[in-house]
Amino acid sequence: MSRRLSRIGRLAQPGALTAVGLAVFCAPTMSAEWTRGAGITAGAIYTDNVCLRSNDKLDDTIGIVTPNVRLKGEGARASMDLYAAAQFNTMENSGVDCGVVGADNISPAPRIRFNGDAELLSNWLYVDATAFADQNRINPFAAGGEDALDGRGNLNTSYQYAISPYIARRLGDDAALLVRYRYSEEYNTEDALNDNQLQQAQFDLGTVPELARFSIGVSGTYSEIDYDERFGGEEPFNNQLSSAQVRAAFQLNRSVQFNGYIGEEWNDYVSVFQDDEGSFWDVGLRWTPNTRVTVDLGTGERFFGETPRASIAYRHKRSTLRASYQRTLTYDRTLRGTDPFADDVDELIDGGLPDDQGIIGEGGEETTITNSPILDERFLLTYRFTTRRTTFSVNASHSEQTRSEDGLEDTFIAAGIGVERALGARLSSYVRLTWTRREADQRRDLLAPDSDNGRATLGFDYQLGQRTSVGLAYQYNERQSDNPLDEYEENRVLLQFRYQI
C-alpha cells in the first residue's frame, strides 16, 4: 500500500513513530505484572452462497486460520493492553469466481486494539497511545462486507494509531491544569476512503468539580484534519474546528451536581449548513445516588441546532447497563475507529456479539464516506447479565448522520441479542440474533438502496482439554433490499478447533 507521508512523517515514518510509542510504554512496565496469552483458531466453513447472489448461487468450503495474541501489563508508572488477531482464509485460492474485482483480496484480515498510558515525569508529564485495525464496508449501502469472508468486494481495512503527550498538574488543593496534544493517522486499503492525519490541541485550567463545592474553569480546543486526497480526485484539503468556553459546576450534595458552560466556536470546512460557527451553551445535571449508578442529563445549543444529551451507566456484580443519547459533530474516520459496544479491550474480546466464534466481522461503527464533518444523532444501548451458567447480552444503536458537505441524511440501525449457556462441565451452547437496517437519503442514486440484514447463529462448544476446544455452528444470513440484485440468502456450517494459552 503506497501512501504519502504526513507532515510529521517527514521526520519519521508512521511505523517508526508507532515503535517509539510502544517503547515508551514497554520501558516503564518492565517490572510490571504481565498477563500474556496466545492462541489459534483453525477450521472450515461451508457456504451455499459464497458470492452472496440472489440467484445462480455457488457453494464453497473455505478454510480459515486465525492466530491471536494478548499482552497486558500494569506497572507503577505505565500500563498497556494489546489484542491482535489476523484471519487467513482460502477464498483467494478457491476455484469459485464471483466476478467481482477485489473480492478475494481480503486475507489476512487484521483486528488490532491497543491502549497504553505512561507517566514520564512524576505528577507532571504523561503520554497516551492507541492503535486500531479492522474491516469496514466501502459502500455502507451495498451488499457484502458483513465479515472478512466477503464475496462482493465491498470490504476495506482501516488502520489508525494515535499518540498523545499531555501535562496534567494539580494547582493547590482543588485546581488543575491540563495541556494536551494528540496526533493520529488513518490508512485505508481502498482508495474510496482517503488517508488522513489529525492533530488536536486542548487546554483546560480551573477548579475540579469533584474537589470543590463550586468550580469554575476555562478551556479551549483546536483540531485540524488533513486528507491526502479529496473524495472525487480533487486536491488535498483540510478541516479545522476550534472553540473556547467557560464552564462551571455546583455540587448540591453528595449525589447531585448542576453543571454548564458557554462559549464560542470558529470552524472552517465545506458545509451546506446556514452557519458553521457561533456561540454555544449547555446546562446539565449529574446524579450519582451510589457508586454503581451515574446519570447525566443536559441540553444546549450549537450552530447546527439543539444538543440534548442523556446517559446512564449501571454496574452490578451480575449485570451492566449503558445507555446514551447525544447530538454532536464528528468525522467518518472517528466512527470507523470506534467500537460501538465496547469501551475497553476486555469488552471487545468478551462482549460476545461482535465476534462469531473466530469469524472476524466488521469493526467500528457504521458510517458514510465523506471528507467533511458529520452531524451524528445517536442512541446507544448495551446490557449484559451473567449468572453461574448463563450469559445474556443485548446491543442496540440508532444513528442519523447528516453530511455537512451536501446535507445528505443517512440512518444506520443495529440490534443484537445473544444467549450463552453452559450445558455441562465441558459443553456449552450459544444463540445470536443480529439485525441491521440502512436507510439512505432519497437524493442518492440506485447505488444506495435501503436494506435490512439479519443473521442467526446457533452453535456448540466442547472443551477437549484445559487449552483446547472444538466448535460447531450453523448460521443463516438474509438480506432484503430495494435493489433486487442486492438481495440474498446464505446458509453456513462452521467447524473450528481452538487452542489458547
C-alpha positions as a printed Julia matrix, in Angstrom:
501×3 Matrix{Float64}:
   0.0     0.0     0.0
   1.67    3.22   -1.17
   0.72    6.29    0.84
   2.35    9.73    1.04
   3.93   10.82    4.3
   2.21   13.33    6.53
   3.89   16.49    7.7
   5.11   14.88   10.86
   6.03   11.85    8.82
   8.71   13.89    7.07
  10.8    13.38   10.18
   9.83    9.78   10.86
   7.66    7.23    9.13
   4.43    6.2    10.91
   5.75    2.72   11.65
   8.75    4.23   13.39
   6.51    6.54   15.39
   4.42    3.58   16.48
   7.5     1.65   17.51
   8.73    4.61   19.55
   5.31    4.9    21.17
   5.32    1.21   22.13
   8.8     1.59   23.58
   7.54    4.44   25.78
   5.06    2.07   27.43
   7.21   -1.06   27.49
  10.19    0.54   29.24
   8.34    1.68   32.43
   6.41   -1.62   32.57
   9.44   -3.94   32.54
   8.83   -4.7    36.23
   5.04   -4.71   35.88
   2.6    -7.54   36.36
   2.06   -9.13   32.95
  -0.77  -11.18   31.51
   0.2   -12.98   28.33
  -1.87  -15.11   26.04
  -1.83  -16.53   22.53
  -3.91  -18.89   20.53
  -5.05  -20.1    17.16
  -8.38  -20.99   15.61
  -8.4   -23.29   12.58
 -11.27  -24.85   10.73
 -13.54  -24.79    7.71
 -16.73  -23.05    6.69
 -19.21  -24.42    4.19
 -21.44  -21.85    2.5
 -24.15  -22.43   -0.09
 -23.86  -18.86   -1.46
 -20.26  -17.69   -1.34
 -20.88  -14.84   -3.82
 -23.99  -13.59   -1.95
 -26.22  -13.62   -5.03
 -30.0   -13.58   -5.31
 -29.8   -16.41   -7.87
 -27.15  -18.6    -9.53
 -25.8   -19.49   -6.08
 -22.35  -21.07   -5.82
 -21.31  -23.18   -2.83
 -17.79  -23.47   -1.46
 -15.8   -24.73    1.52
 -13.4   -22.14    2.91
 -10.52  -22.89    5.23
  -9.67  -20.36    7.93
  -6.77  -19.92   10.34
  -6.84  -17.1    12.92
  -3.85  -16.67   15.24
  -4.2   -14.17   18.09
  -2.08  -12.67   20.87
  -2.94  -10.82   24.08
  -0.46   -8.8    26.13
  -1.45   -6.83   29.2
   0.91   -5.1    31.61
   0.27   -2.99   34.7
   3.11   -1.12   36.42
   3.52    1.74   38.85
   4.1     4.31   36.08
   2.68    2.72   32.94
   0.18    0.23   31.6
  -0.62   -1.29   28.23
  -3.24   -3.63   26.79
  -2.85   -5.23   23.36
  -5.08   -7.64   21.47
  -4.18   -8.63   17.9
  -5.58  -11.24   15.54
  -5.35  -11.95   11.82
  -7.71  -14.19    9.88
  -6.31  -16.06    6.89
  -8.71  -17.79    4.52
  -8.54  -19.78    1.31
 -11.0   -17.74   -0.78
  -8.17  -16.37   -2.91
  -7.22  -19.91   -3.97
 -10.81  -21.06   -4.4
 -11.99  -22.22   -7.8
 -15.17  -20.15   -7.4
 -15.21  -16.9    -9.42
 -17.7   -14.35   -8.11
 -16.96  -11.98  -10.98
 -16.15   -9.08   -8.65
 -12.75   -7.4    -8.85
 -11.03   -7.46   -5.44
 -13.5    -9.89   -3.88
 -10.72  -12.29   -2.97
  -8.33   -9.63   -1.67
  -9.37   -9.99    1.99
  -6.76  -12.29    3.51
  -5.3   -11.71    6.0
  -7.98   -9.72    7.8
  -6.4    -8.0    10.83
  -8.0    -6.95   14.09
  -5.89   -4.86   16.47
  -6.74   -3.0    19.67
  -4.05   -1.27   21.71
  -4.35    1.1    24.67
  -1.42    2.42   26.66
  -0.51    5.16   29.12
   2.7     6.18   30.86
   3.89    8.74   33.39
   7.11   10.28   32.05
   7.66   12.91   34.79
   6.09   12.34   38.19
   2.84   14.28   38.62
   3.65   16.35   35.54
   4.14   14.81   32.09
   2.19   11.83   30.68
   1.55   10.14   27.34
  -1.3     8.0    25.98
  -1.39    5.89   22.83
  -3.97    3.85   20.95
  -3.99    1.66   17.83
  -6.86    0.19   15.84
  -7.21   -2.06   12.8
 -10.39   -3.65   11.5
 -12.59   -4.17    8.46
 -15.49   -1.97    7.36
 -17.67   -1.55    4.31
 -16.58    0.57    1.36
 -20.18    1.33    0.37
 -22.35    1.03    3.5
 -25.5     0.58    1.41
 -24.27   -2.19   -0.91
 -24.28   -5.93   -0.27
 -21.26   -7.65    1.24
 -18.8    -6.57    3.87
 -20.64   -8.33    6.71
 -17.43  -10.12    7.72
 -13.99  -10.95    6.4
 -15.39  -13.7     4.14
 -16.61  -11.19    1.57
 -17.64  -12.36   -1.88
 -18.83   -8.96   -3.13
 -15.63   -6.89   -2.99
 -17.16   -4.41   -0.51
 -14.53   -4.62    2.21
 -11.94   -2.1     3.38
  -9.36   -2.37    6.16
  -8.73    0.73    8.27
  -5.55    1.23   10.28
  -5.43    4.0    12.88
  -2.99    4.98   15.56
  -2.69    7.97   17.89
  -0.14    9.27   20.36
  -0.95   11.98   22.87
   1.54   13.63   25.27
   0.0    15.89   27.89
   0.73   17.91   31.02
  -1.59   17.35   33.98
  -0.75   19.25   37.13
  -2.59   19.91   40.41
  -2.54   23.6    41.39
  -3.32   23.97   45.05
  -5.95   21.91   46.81
  -8.74   21.9    44.23
  -7.43   23.32   40.92
  -5.74   21.62   37.97
  -4.04   22.39   34.66
  -4.3    20.23   31.53
  -2.42   20.82   28.27
  -2.75   18.03   25.7
  -1.59   17.4    22.13
  -2.79   14.45   20.03
  -1.56   13.24   16.66
  -3.38   10.5    14.77
  -3.15    8.9    11.33
  -5.58    6.7     9.41
  -4.73    4.45    6.45
  -7.23    2.57    4.3
  -6.58   -0.26    1.88
  -9.2     1.07   -0.57
  -8.83    4.39   -2.39
 -12.51    5.27   -1.91
 -11.7     6.05    1.73
  -8.99    8.67    1.87
  -5.98    8.53    4.19
  -5.74   11.41    6.64
  -3.86   12.94    9.55
  -5.48   14.52   12.59
  -3.89   16.99   15.03
  -5.62   18.2    18.18
  -4.68   20.59   20.98
  -6.52   21.08   24.27
  -6.14   23.49   27.2
  -8.07   23.45   30.47
  -7.49   25.45   33.66
  -9.77   25.62   36.67
 -11.07   24.01   39.82
 -12.03   20.32   39.74
 -15.79   19.69   40.21
 -15.16   16.57   42.32
 -12.9    18.52   44.72
 -14.86   21.74   45.24
 -18.46   22.57   46.05
 -18.4    25.31   43.4
 -15.97   25.02   40.5
 -15.17   27.21   37.53
 -12.7    26.96   34.68
 -11.76   27.92   31.14
 -10.86   25.64   28.26
 -10.05   25.71   24.57
  -9.73   23.13   21.8
  -8.33   23.1    18.27
  -8.36   20.28   15.75
  -7.22   20.02   12.15
  -7.64   17.06    9.84
  -5.75   16.83    6.54
  -6.83   14.45    3.78
  -4.32   13.14    1.29
  -6.9    13.49   -1.48
 -10.38   14.89   -1.57
 -13.15   12.41   -2.4
 -13.64   12.53   -6.18
  -9.99   13.12   -7.01
  -9.72   16.84   -6.2
  -6.75   18.48   -4.49
  -5.91   17.74   -0.83
  -7.69   19.9     1.74
  -8.27   20.15    5.48
 -10.95   20.86    8.07
 -10.48   23.0    11.16
 -12.59   23.08   14.33
 -11.79   25.34   17.29
 -13.61   26.6    20.36
 -13.21   28.35   23.71
 -15.52   28.12   26.7
 -16.1    28.98   30.35
 -17.51   26.17   32.49
 -18.95   25.96   36.0
 -20.39   23.32   38.31
 -22.18   23.35   41.65
 -22.21   20.27   43.9
 -25.53   20.49   45.73
 -24.85   17.39   47.84
 -23.03   14.08   47.6
 -25.18   12.79   44.73
 -26.45   15.86   42.8
 -24.36   18.19   40.65
 -25.51   21.05   38.39
 -23.15   21.97   35.55
 -22.98   24.13   32.46
 -20.78   26.02   30.04
 -20.89   28.83   27.49
 -18.5    29.54   24.67
 -17.69   30.42   21.08
 -16.51   28.23   18.2
 -14.72   29.01   14.93
 -14.74   26.42   12.16
 -13.5    26.12    8.61
 -14.79   23.26    6.44
 -17.04   22.53    3.45
 -20.64   22.9     4.65
 -24.18   23.48    3.4
 -25.37   24.47    6.88
 -26.59   28.05    7.15
 -23.97   28.62    9.86
 -20.81   26.71   10.7
 -19.7    28.63   13.81
 -21.01   30.87   16.58
 -21.92   30.85   20.25
 -22.88   27.68   22.13
 -24.12   26.75   25.6
 -25.09   23.74   27.7
 -26.71   23.15   31.11
 -26.96   19.8    32.81
 -27.49   17.64   35.87
 -25.42   14.71   37.14
 -26.96   12.27   39.63
 -24.88    9.6    41.36
 -27.05    8.0    44.06
 -24.38    5.36   44.72
 -21.13    4.03   43.31
 -22.99    1.75   40.86
 -25.19    4.34   39.11
 -24.35    7.51   37.19
 -26.99    9.55   35.32
 -26.18   12.59   33.17
 -28.87   14.83   31.66
 -28.45   18.07   29.76
 -29.45   20.3    26.9
 -27.82   23.04   24.91
 -27.45   24.63   21.52
 -24.76   24.92   18.85
 -24.71   26.41   15.37
 -26.44   23.33   13.94
 -29.34   23.39   16.44
 -30.31   21.91   19.78
 -27.95   19.45   21.51
 -29.86   17.41   24.1
 -27.9    14.66   25.85
 -28.62   11.86   28.27
 -26.69    8.87   29.58
 -26.97    6.25   32.28
 -24.36    3.76   33.47
 -25.19    0.95   35.88
 -22.87   -1.79   37.06
 -23.58   -4.62   39.48
 -21.82   -7.87   40.22
 -24.01   -9.71   37.67
 -25.15   -7.04   35.23
 -24.03   -3.93   33.4
 -26.12   -1.36   31.56
 -25.08    1.6    29.42
 -27.49    3.83   27.52
 -26.86    7.21   25.92
 -28.27    9.79   23.52
 -26.39   12.72   22.02
 -26.28   15.01   19.0
 -22.76   16.03   18.09
 -20.3    16.8    15.3
 -17.81   14.08   14.34
 -15.89   12.55   11.41
 -16.3     9.31    9.47
 -12.74    8.33   10.48
 -13.73    8.69   14.14
 -16.75    6.43   13.68
 -14.78    3.78   11.76
 -12.22    3.65   14.57
 -14.71    3.3    17.43
 -16.27    0.11   18.78
 -19.92    0.98   19.45
 -20.48   -1.79   22.02
 -17.08   -1.98   23.75
 -15.35    0.7    25.8
 -12.2    -1.29   26.54
 -10.21   -4.26   25.23
 -11.8    -6.71   27.65
 -15.3    -5.87   26.44
 -14.19   -6.22   22.82
 -12.98   -9.76   23.43
 -15.63  -10.92   25.89
 -18.67   -8.94   24.73
 -19.94  -11.84   22.64
 -21.9   -10.23   19.85
 -19.09   -8.64   17.78
 -17.31  -11.99   17.34
 -18.96  -15.08   15.83
 -16.58  -17.53   17.48
 -13.47  -16.82   15.43
 -15.03  -15.28   12.29
 -13.8   -11.7    12.19
 -16.72   -9.4    11.4
 -16.83   -5.73   10.59
 -15.4    -3.44   13.24
 -16.2     0.13   14.15
 -19.45    1.99   13.78
 -21.49    2.23   10.59
 -20.91    5.44    8.66
 -21.0     7.01    5.24
 -17.99    8.26    3.24
 -17.21   11.97    3.48
 -14.25   14.3     3.98
 -16.23   16.87    5.96
 -17.74   16.66    9.45
 -20.85   14.59   10.14
 -23.74   15.67   12.38
 -24.43   12.44   14.28
 -27.61   11.98   16.33
 -27.15    8.68   18.12
 -28.87    6.43   20.65
 -26.85    3.54   22.1
 -27.82    0.72   24.47
 -25.83   -2.21   25.83
 -26.93   -4.64   28.53
 -25.26   -7.77   29.87
 -26.48  -10.14   32.59
 -24.47  -13.1    33.84
 -25.42  -15.97   36.11
 -23.45  -19.04   37.06
 -24.29  -20.86   33.82
 -25.94  -18.31   31.51
 -24.94  -15.0    29.94
 -27.5   -12.74   28.25
 -26.48   -9.75   26.08
 -28.43   -7.02   24.27
 -26.98   -4.35   21.99
 -28.87   -1.63   20.08
 -27.98    1.57   18.28
 -29.75    4.15   16.13
 -27.67    6.76   14.29
 -28.9     9.54   11.99
 -25.91   11.03   10.17
 -26.03   14.29    8.18
 -23.07   15.07    5.91
 -22.11   18.73    6.19
 -20.71   18.86    2.64
 -24.08   18.22    0.96
 -26.72   17.73    3.68
 -27.42   14.1     2.81
 -29.1    12.3     5.74
 -28.47    8.56    6.24
 -29.73    6.3     9.03
 -27.98    3.24   10.47
 -29.82    0.95   12.91
 -28.42   -2.15   14.61
 -29.72   -4.56   17.23
 -28.5    -7.86   18.63
 -29.38  -10.47   21.24
 -27.07  -13.19   22.47
 -27.5   -16.04   24.96
 -24.7   -18.35   26.09
 -25.46  -21.36   28.27
 -23.24  -23.94   29.95
 -24.86  -27.34   29.34
 -22.3   -29.27   31.35
 -18.76  -29.24   32.64
 -17.35  -29.19   29.09
 -20.26  -28.48   26.76
 -21.78  -25.04   26.12
 -24.14  -23.53   23.57
 -24.92  -20.08   22.23
 -27.6   -18.36   20.17
 -27.08  -14.98   18.5
 -29.54  -12.87   16.55
 -28.43   -9.64   14.87
 -30.29   -7.2    12.63
 -29.12   -4.07   10.84
 -31.03   -1.56    8.74
 -29.55    1.1     6.47
 -31.73    3.9     5.15
 -30.09    6.13    2.53
 -31.07    9.7     1.75
 -33.67    9.7    -1.04
 -31.48   12.05   -3.08
 -28.89    9.32   -3.51
 -28.95    7.18   -6.65
 -29.69    3.47   -7.05
 -26.24    2.57   -5.68
 -27.59    3.33   -2.18
 -30.79    1.32   -1.67
 -32.44    0.83    1.71
 -31.73   -2.61    3.12
 -32.23   -4.98    6.07
 -29.66   -7.61    7.09
 -30.42  -10.42    9.51
 -28.13  -13.11   10.91
 -28.99  -16.02   13.19
 -26.32  -18.3    14.68
 -26.7   -21.47   16.74
 -23.52  -23.08   18.0
 -21.97  -25.54   20.41
 -18.52  -25.59   22.02
 -16.9   -28.61   23.61
 -13.85  -28.31   25.85
 -11.41  -31.04   24.89
  -8.8   -30.02   27.45
  -7.67  -27.11   29.55
  -6.45  -25.2    26.46
  -8.26  -26.79   23.55
 -11.85  -26.8    22.34
 -13.88  -27.58   19.25
 -16.88  -25.68   17.95
 -19.73  -26.48   15.56
 -22.24  -23.85   14.43
 -24.99  -23.2    11.91
 -25.57  -19.69   10.58
 -28.35  -18.22    8.45
 -27.89  -14.85    6.74
 -30.55  -12.92    4.84
 -30.53   -9.53    3.13
 -33.59   -7.67    1.88
 -33.06   -4.61   -0.28
 -34.85   -2.11   -2.5
 -32.42   -3.33   -5.17
 -33.39   -6.95   -6.01
 -29.84   -7.67   -7.23
 -28.56   -6.99   -3.69
 -30.89   -9.49   -2.01
 -29.64  -12.91   -0.96
 -29.94  -15.81    1.46
 -26.99  -17.82    2.77
 -26.58  -20.92    4.92
 -23.27  -21.68    6.63
 -21.86  -24.53    8.66
 -18.75  -23.77   10.74
 -16.39  -26.34   12.24
 -13.45  -24.94   14.22
 -10.67  -26.11   16.51
  -9.22  -23.67   19.07
  -6.05  -23.71   21.11
  -5.47  -20.93   23.65
  -2.68  -20.45   26.19
